[in-house]
């Protein structure tokens, strides 16, 4: 039978594929349908047809899965930020664990991979410590502050509530929307490179109750910007959280993006109110705490409490043996290295982003940890310059994973242990298979759910030679 784009078919969803789409089968082909879950019977319209698979848009849920639940958020059907909100949390966890197992069996070529029970998140909502909201227009060309609609580059969903960060964060967004809506400042149109308002970042210290706001704009400034911004800062600085009175806004930044054709983009941050950094704390299993001073552009794991679990898991793996020198590759602001430093002789962190390294050094000094040093540069290149011989290497690469060249260099160091932290089970499994060719064996894989109600999953994997 010849299949055509736009053709509507009946389909029963069998499972969730990696990436979050439901998977069904039709005429011998696997069909991927977003917005569905196992047990759903649906009508779907083909959007892409290949020899062995197809993609389709959901037209109608004819019969709901008996496991389907009512989403908490009224924007669920439009937003796309919480793909699994219609699914019981225990079911989400088992799906994510199975995807890790499937990745290691299919891509890693590892039978019966040693995948531990997934570590769930106690907070299924309000768990994020950072959110980015965009300025623009909705489908009716009305001023909007919120998220990009899935599959649309410019249309913004005007979010008046969100269960990812906190009620206080949503309150801030609503106040800013109302205030800026009156000023008539124009959102930046990326299609033509004109306009002013670009994005709004809100960070929260989940353990410190500090809140940082960062308004990002172009340099095409309205004439009343200084006057109006002073008014907005005053309103925000006096704002308090009714649920948690200890929570308050401690920093307000304005970031001006200067972009000219043929000239490297520049970002100039101006502190308009409060302290320079947002302070956050992470708890270690032994009762100690690490304190982190976070700048507006700095990377920090967006789920504070699960980050503690993730990093303590790295420490548990690391401390199974004693170690002298440790390499912490793709170290970001140095969080993992700082967790390990008190238990080893020396840590070297490597990170490409200069601002992240500066923050890492400040955090080391602030926590009085002096046996750690940070190197700036591309990990692939820096590895060839390092002369020390580590007994432990920790890697936390981007979703694309490691290159073959990096893996070859890791082998040259002859470290007895590698701990691989990954946000992508597919590239983790691929790289573990490559490392096995150099004699590294997967000891244990621990999935940690950092992002409830989404398809994302983080893993900590122990490899030993």
Secondary structure, 3 states (H helix, E strand, C coil): CCCCCCCEEEEECCEECCCCCEEEEECCEEEEECCCCCCCEEEEEEEEECCCEEEEEEEEEEECCCCECCCCCCCHHHHCCCCCCCECHHHHHHHHHHHHHHHHHHCCCCCCCCECCCECCCCCCCCCCEEEEEEEECCCCCEEEEEECCCCCCEEEECCCCCCCCHHHHHHHHHHHHHHHHHCCCECECCCCECCEEEEEEEECCCCCEEEEEEEEECCCCCCHHHHHHHHHHHHHCCECCCCCCCEEEEEEEEEEEEECCEEEEEEEEEEEECCCEEEEEECCCCCEEEEEECCCCCCCCCHHHHHHHHHHHHHHHCCCCCCEEEEECCCCCHHHHHHHCCCCEEEEEECCHHHHHHHHHHHHHCCCCCEEEEECCHHHHCCCCCCCCCEEEECCCCCCCCHHHHHHHHHHCCCEEEEEECCHHHHHHHHHHHHCCCCEEEEEEEECCCCCCCCCEEEEEEEC
